[in-house]
Amino acid sequence: MRKLMKMKQFWIAAAIGIPLVICIFFMYTLAGYIPVVGKYVADAKLSLYSGETISTRYEFPTSRYVASGGGGKLLQYNLRNNTIFDEAYNDAISNQINRQYLSFIAESAIDTVDYPGMVSIWANIDAGDTSKIYAKIYVLSVYDGRNIAAQDSERQICEFASQLIESLDVNCTSIQMAYANKWGLFELICDSGKKPLAYHDLAKHIRKFNEEDLPLDYIEWRNALLT
């Protein structure tokens, strides 16, 4: 009887323990850390940054820790990259960057090139040194109606992106941009991690949309351009 009881206890422990180990292993593989442990790190980092006590919650599937800061603005900590996202700061720097962007397109205005009215930005703050900013710039479609050669399309994308980055007073480490001309619709997605983007990084991260994947607004624009 005692032996049967021990066997039963063993199988109960196994039934509970094995799924738990698998679950922990899965979370570690997916996120690179165990979320419960990461919460303590996130709470400490965001509390130090904000100057008030912060209690985060783990957000799946982004693998980030989120909380509300002053004024209900989002605070977010990325343990993998040791970076902080502060919505209040992001709003402020977005206004600054868009003023610079408007100056840039005014200075480089070409009648046959249509620029988006604004850019979006996602600025990550280095949790170890909050003076360091890593910004991702989102540029919606640039419509280039100039009569350029097909082989010059990628060069035009790289030149526009690099000139824009140089005009902005922020450490731009990532860019996502759509560019259209009569030869097609292109997308540039380049992320250099924490290093400033360089011209030579851009060209290898450009892809051209297949004809069957082209959105209707681009097709209508191209048809009007070519008629």
Backbone hydrogen bonds in HBPLUS format (Angstrom, degrees):
<---DONOR---> <-ACCEPTOR-->    atom                        ^
c    i                          cat <-CA-CA->   ^        H-A-AA   ^      H-
h    n   atom  resd res      DA  || num        DHA   H-A  angle D-A-AA Bond
n    s   type  num  typ     dist DA aas  dist angle  dist       angle   num
A0005-MET N   A0001-MET O   2.97 MM   4  6.28 150.9  2.06 148.8 156.9     1
A0006-LYS N   A0002-ARG O   3.00 MM   4  6.30 157.3  2.06 148.5 153.9     2
A0007-MET N   A0003-LYS O   3.00 MM   4  6.23 154.0  2.07 144.3 151.6     3
A0008-LYS N   A0004-LEU O   2.92 MM   4  6.12 154.3  1.99 144.4 151.5     4
A0009-GLN N   A0005-MET O   2.92 MM   4  6.18 159.5  1.96 149.8 155.0     5
A0010-PHE N   A0006-LYS O   2.91 MM   4  6.09 149.4  2.00 142.2 151.0     6
A0011-TRP N   A0007-MET O   3.01 MM   4  6.30 159.3  2.05 149.8 154.1     7
A0012-ILE N   A0008-LYS O   2.97 MM   4  6.22 150.7  2.06 147.3 155.8     8
A0013-ALA N   A0009-GLN O   2.94 MM   4  6.10 162.3  1.97 146.7 151.5     9
A0014-ALA N   A0010-PHE O   2.88 MM   4  6.10 152.4  1.95 145.2 153.7    10
A0015-ALA N   A0011-TRP O   2.86 MM   4  5.94 153.0  1.93 139.2 146.6    11
A0016-ILE N   A0012-ILE O   3.06 MM   4  6.32 142.1  2.20 143.2 152.6    12
A0017-GLY N   A0013-ALA O   2.70 MM   4  5.72 164.3  1.72 150.7 156.5    13
A0018-ILE N   A0014-ALA O   2.98 MM   4  5.62 167.0  2.00 140.6 144.9    14
A0020-LEU N   A0016-ILE O   3.34 MM   4  6.40 151.2  2.43 139.6 147.8    15
A0021-VAL N   A0017-GLY O   2.88 MM   4  6.12 158.9  1.92 156.6 161.6    16
A0022-ILE N   A0018-ILE O   2.94 MM   4  6.17 162.3  1.97 154.1 159.3    17
A0023-CYS N   A0019-PRO O   2.82 MM   4  5.97 154.3  1.89 144.3 151.5    18
A0024-ILE N   A0020-LEU O   2.94 MM   4  6.19 161.5  1.98 150.5 154.9    19
A0025-PHE N   A0021-VAL O   2.86 MM   4  6.03 161.1  1.90 149.6 155.4    20
A0026-PHE N   A0022-ILE O   2.83 MM   4  6.02 154.5  1.89 146.2 153.5    21
A0027-MET N   A0023-CYS O   2.97 MM   4  6.23 162.3  2.01 150.9 154.9    22
A0028-TYR N   A0024-ILE O   2.92 MM   4  6.11 157.4  1.97 148.7 155.2    23
A0029-THR N   A0025-PHE O   2.87 MM   4  6.05 158.3  1.92 148.6 154.7    24
A0030-LEU N   A0026-PHE O   2.92 MM   4  6.07 158.4  1.97 150.0 155.9    25
A0031-ALA N   A0027-MET O   2.87 MM   4  5.85 169.9  1.88 150.1 153.6    26
A0032-GLY N   A0028-TYR O   2.63 MM   4  4.78 139.9  1.78 127.7 139.5    27
A0037-VAL N   A0034-ILE O   2.99 MM   3  5.54 121.8  2.34 117.7 131.0    28
A0038-GLY N   A0034-ILE O   2.97 MM   4  6.16 161.4  2.00 153.2 159.1    29
A0039-LYS N   A0035-PRO O   3.00 MM   4  6.16 139.7  2.16 147.3 155.3    30
A0040-TYR N   A0037-VAL O   3.20 MM   3  5.78 132.1  2.44 111.3 120.9    31
A0042-ALA N   A0038-GLY O   2.84 MM   4  6.10 165.9  1.86 158.7 162.9    32
A0043-ASP N   A0039-LYS O   2.84 MM   4  5.97 166.9  1.85 153.7 156.9    33
A0044-ALA N   A0040-TYR O   3.16 MM   4  6.25 159.8  2.20 139.5 144.8    34
A0045-LYS N   A0041-VAL O   2.91 MM   4  6.15 162.9  1.94 155.2 160.0    35
A0046-LEU N   A0042-ALA O   2.94 MM   4  6.04 173.2  1.94 157.9 159.8    36
A0047-SER N   A0043-ASP O   2.93 MM   4  5.89 149.5  2.02 140.7 149.8    37
A0048-LEU N   A0044-ALA O   3.02 MM   4  6.10 158.9  2.07 144.5 149.9    38
A0049-TYR N   A0045-LYS O   2.99 MM   4  6.17 156.3  2.04 143.7 150.8    39
A0050-SER N   A0046-LEU O   2.91 MM   4  5.95 163.8  1.94 146.1 150.1    40
A0051-GLY N   A0047-SER O   2.86 MM   4  5.60 140.7  2.02 140.8 150.1    41
A0057-ARG N   A0066-VAL O   2.93 MM   9  5.50 145.4  2.06 144.5 155.1    42
A0066-VAL N   A0057-ARG O   2.94 MM   9  5.50 161.1  1.98 156.4 155.0    43
A0059-GLU N   A0064-ARG O   2.78 MM   5  5.42 159.7  1.82 171.9 178.5    44
A0063-SER N   A0059-GLU O   2.91 MM   4  5.72 126.9  2.20 151.5 167.4    45
A0065-TYR N   A0077-TYR O   2.99 MM  12  5.11 170.8  2.00 150.3 153.4    46
A0077-TYR N   A0065-TYR O   2.76 MM  12  5.11 156.7  1.82 148.5 156.6    47
A0067-ALA N   A0075-LEU O   2.89 MM   8  5.17 145.9  2.01 152.5 153.8    48
A0075-LEU N   A0067-ALA O   2.84 MM   8  5.17 159.5  1.88 155.5 151.1    49
A0069-GLY N   A0073-LYS O   2.60 MM   4  5.14 179.9  1.60 166.0 166.0    50
A0072-GLY N   A0069-GLY O   3.13 MM   3  5.43 141.0  2.29 137.6 132.9    51
A0073-LYS N   A0070-GLY O   3.41 MM   3  5.99 171.2  2.41 114.2 116.7    52
A0087-GLU N   A0074-LEU O   2.89 MM  13  5.15 177.1  1.89 164.2 163.9    53
A0076-GLN N   A0085-PHE O   2.88 MM   9  4.94 144.8  2.01 146.8 152.6    54
A0085-PHE N   A0076-GLN O   2.79 MM   9  4.94 159.7  1.83 141.9 147.4    55
A0078-ASN N   A0083-THR O   2.87 MM   5  5.28 169.5  1.88 160.3 162.7    56
A0082-ASN N   A0078-ASN O   2.73 MM   4  5.52 120.5  2.09 141.9 159.6    57
A0083-THR N   A0078-ASN O   3.18 MM   5  5.28 149.1  2.29 136.2 142.9    58
A0127-ALA N   A0082-ASN O   2.99 MM  45  5.62 163.8  2.02 142.5 144.3    59
A0084-ILE N   A0125-ILE O   2.71 MM  41  4.90 156.3  1.77 142.5 151.0    60
A0125-ILE N   A0084-ILE O   2.69 MM  41  4.90 169.1  1.70 150.2 154.2    61
A0090-ASN N   A0086-ASP O   2.83 MM   4  6.05 161.2  1.87 157.4 164.0    62
A0091-ASP N   A0087-GLU O   2.88 MM   4  6.09 153.2  1.95 149.7 155.4    63
A0092-ALA N   A0088-ALA O   3.24 MM   4  6.50 157.6  2.29 142.9 148.4    64
A0093-ILE N   A0089-TYR O   2.93 MM   4  6.21 167.0  1.95 160.3 163.0    65
A0094-SER N   A0090-ASN O   2.87 MM   4  5.87 143.2  2.01 140.5 151.0    66
A0095-ASN N   A0091-ASP O   3.19 MM   4  6.45 152.7  2.27 144.0 149.2    67
A0096-GLN N   A0092-ALA O   3.26 MM   4  6.58 158.3  2.31 143.7 149.4    68
A0097-ILE N   A0093-ILE O   2.84 MM   4  6.01 164.5  1.86 150.5 154.6    69
A0098-ASN N   A0094-SER O   2.94 MM   4  6.07 155.6  2.00 146.5 152.8    70
A0099-ARG N   A0095-ASN O   3.15 MM   4  6.37 145.1  2.27 142.7 150.9    71
A0100-GLN N   A0096-GLN O   3.21 MM   4  6.56 155.4  2.28 145.8 152.3    72
A0101-TYR N   A0097-ILE O   2.79 MM   4  6.05 148.1  1.89 144.6 155.0    73
A0102-LEU N   A0098-ASN O   2.94 MM   4  6.05 159.4  1.98 143.1 147.2    74
A0103-SER N   A0099-ARG O   3.18 MM   4  6.41 150.5  2.27 139.4 147.1    75
A0104-PHE N   A0100-GLN O   2.93 MM   4  6.20 149.2  2.02 143.2 152.2    76
A0105-ILE N   A0101-TYR O   2.96 MM   4  6.35 160.9  2.00 159.0 161.7    77
A0106-ALA N   A0102-LEU O   3.05 MM   4  6.11 145.7  2.17 137.9 147.5    78
A0107-GLU N   A0103-SER O   3.03 MM   4  6.20 152.9  2.10 146.0 152.3    79
A0108-SER N   A0104-PHE O   3.00 MM   4  6.20 142.1  2.15 143.2 154.1    80
A0113-VAL N   A0110-ILE O   3.01 MM   3  5.39 168.3  2.02 120.8 122.6    81
A0145-GLY N   A0112-THR O   2.67 MM  33  4.92 155.2  1.72 158.3 161.3    82
A0114-ASP N   A0143-TYR O   2.80 MM  29  5.02 161.7  1.83 149.1 152.6    83
A0143-TYR N   A0114-ASP O   2.97 MM  29  5.02 154.7  2.03 148.9 151.8    84
A0120-SER N   A0138-TYR O   3.06 MM  18  4.97 165.4  2.08 143.7 147.3    85
A0138-TYR N   A0120-SER O   2.83 MM  18  4.97 169.3  1.84 146.8 147.5    86
A0122-TRP N   A0136-LYS O   2.93 MM  14  5.12 150.7  2.01 144.0 152.5    87
A0136-LYS N   A0122-TRP O   2.91 MM  14  5.12 156.5  1.96 134.0 141.8    88
A0124-ASN N   A0134-TYR O   2.89 MM  10  5.09 176.0  1.89 143.9 142.7    89
A0134-TYR N   A0124-ASN O   2.81 MM  10  5.09 165.0  1.83 153.9 158.2    90
A0126-ASP N   A0132-LYS O   3.03 MM   6  5.49 172.6  2.03 156.4 156.8    91
A0129-ASP N   A0126-ASP O   3.25 MM   3  5.28 134.6  2.47  97.4 109.0    92
A0132-LYS N   A0129-ASP O   2.94 MM   3  5.89 170.0  1.95 132.1 135.0    93
A0135-ALA N   A0171-ASN O   2.97 MM  36  5.97 171.9  1.98 160.3 159.2    94
A0173-THR N   A0135-ALA O   2.94 MM  38  5.67 147.8  2.04 141.1 151.3    95
A0174-SER N   A0135-ALA O   3.29 MM  39  6.45 139.0  2.47 154.2 146.6    96
A0137-ILE N   A0174-SER O   2.93 MM  37  6.31 157.2  1.98 142.9 143.8    97
A0176-GLN N   A0137-ILE O   2.86 MM  39  6.29 154.0  1.93 165.2 170.2    98
A0139-VAL N   A0176-GLN O   2.78 MM  37  6.17 167.7  1.80 164.6 168.5    99
A0178-ALA N   A0139-VAL O   3.23 MM  39  6.66 147.2  2.34 159.3 168.2   100
A0142-VAL N   A0178-ALA O   2.91 MM  36  6.29 148.1  2.01 137.7 145.1   101
A0180-ALA N   A0142-VAL O   2.77 MM  38  6.03 165.4  1.79 169.3 166.0   102
A0144-ASP N   A0180-ALA O   2.72 MM  36  5.91 176.3  1.72 166.9 167.1   103
A0152-ASP N   A0149-ALA O   2.96 MM   3  5.37 154.2  2.03 111.4 119.9   104
A0153-SER N   A0150-ALA O   3.20 MM   3  5.63 169.1  2.21 116.6 119.1   105
A0156-GLN N   A0152-ASP O   2.98 MM   4  6.20 155.7  2.04 153.7 160.2   106
A0157-ILE N   A0153-SER O   3.07 MM   4  6.41 153.9  2.14 150.5 157.7   107
A0158-CYS N   A0154-GLU O   3.00 MM   4  6.26 167.2  2.01 153.3 155.9   108
A0159-GLU N   A0155-ARG O   2.89 MM   4  6.06 159.9  1.94 150.2 156.0   109
A0160-PHE N   A0156-GLN O   2.95 MM   4  6.08 165.4  1.97 148.1 152.1   110
A0161-ALA N   A0157-ILE O   2.94 MM   4  6.09 170.8  1.95 154.9 157.9   111
A0162-SER N   A0158-CYS O   2.90 MM   4  5.97 166.9  1.92 149.3 153.4   112
A0163-GLN N   A0159-GLU O   2.95 MM   4  5.98 160.2  1.99 147.8 153.5   113
A0164-LEU N   A0160-PHE O   2.92 MM   4  6.06 157.1  1.98 149.6 156.1   114
A0165-ILE N   A0161-ALA O   2.96 MM   4  6.16 166.2  1.98 152.3 155.8   115
A0166-GLU N   A0162-SER O   3.02 MM   4  6.17 158.9  2.06 145.1 150.5   116
A0167-SER N   A0163-GLN O   3.15 MM   4  6.30 134.1  2.37 136.7 147.9   117
A0167-SER N   A0164-LEU O   3.03 MM   3  5.17 132.2  2.27  99.7 113.0   118
A0168-LEU N   A0165-ILE O   3.25 MM   3  5.44 154.3  2.32 104.7 112.1   119
A0197-LEU N   A0172-CYS O   3.04 MM  25  6.29 162.0  2.07 164.7 159.1   120
A0192-SER N   A0173-THR O   2.86 MM  19  5.47 174.6  1.87 176.0 177.4   121
A0175-ILE N   A0190-CYS O   2.90 MM  15  5.50 155.2  1.97 154.0 162.3   122
A0190-CYS N   A0175-ILE O   2.99 MM  15  5.50 164.4  2.01 159.5 164.6   123
A0177-MET N   A0188-LEU O   2.83 MM  11  5.09 155.7  1.88 145.4 153.3   124
A0188-LEU N   A0177-MET O   2.76 MM  11  5.09 170.3  1.77 159.3 162.8   125
A0179-TYR N   A0186-PHE O   2.93 MM   7  5.14 163.8  1.95 140.6 145.1   126
A0186-PHE N   A0179-TYR O   2.75 MM   7  5.14 171.8  1.75 163.6 166.1   127
A0181-ASN N   A0184-GLY O   3.07 MM   3  5.63 165.4  2.09 160.1 164.6   128
A0184-GLY N   A0181-ASN O   3.11 MM   3  5.63 162.2  2.14 115.4 120.7   129
A0209-PHE N   A0185-LEU O   2.91 MM  24  5.70 173.3  1.92 169.7 171.8   130
A0187-GLU N   A0207-ARG O   2.86 MM  20  5.42 157.3  1.91 158.0 165.4   131
A0207-ARG N   A0187-GLU O   2.95 MM  20  5.42 159.7  1.99 149.3 155.7   132
A0189-ILE N   A0205-HIS O   3.24 MM  16  5.80 163.9  2.27 158.1 157.3   133
A0195-LYS N   A0192-SER O   3.37 MM   3  5.51 169.1  2.38 117.8 119.5   134
A0201-ASP N   A0198-ALA O   2.92 MM   3  5.42 153.0  1.99 114.5 123.3   135
A0202-LEU N   A0199-TYR O   3.10 MM   3  5.66 153.5  2.17 117.0 123.8   136
A0205-HIS N   A0202-LEU O   2.87 MM   3  5.52 162.7  1.89 126.7 131.8   137
A0213-ASP N   A0210-ASN O   2.90 MM   3  5.30 151.4  1.98 112.5 121.9   138
A0214-LEU N   A0211-GLU O   3.32 MM   3  5.48 168.9  2.33 108.8 111.7   139
A0219-ILE N   A0215-PRO O   3.22 MM   4  6.56 162.7  2.25 151.7 156.5   140
A0220-GLU N   A0216-LEU O   2.93 MM   4  6.15 162.5  1.96 156.9 161.0   141
A0221-TRP N   A0217-ASP O   3.08 MM   4  6.18 155.0  2.14 137.1 144.0   142
A0222-ARG N   A0218-TYR O   2.84 MM   4  6.09 163.4  1.87 157.9 161.9   143
A0223-ASN N   A0219-ILE O   2.92 MM   4  6.06 161.8  1.95 148.6 153.9   144
A0224-ALA N   A0220-GLU O   3.05 MM   4  6.22 156.9  2.11 145.6 151.4   145
A0225-LEU N   A0221-TRP O   2.98 MM   4  6.17 147.2  2.09 143.6 153.2   146
A0226-LEU N   A0222-ARG O   2.98 MM   4  6.16 149.6  2.08 151.5 158.4   147
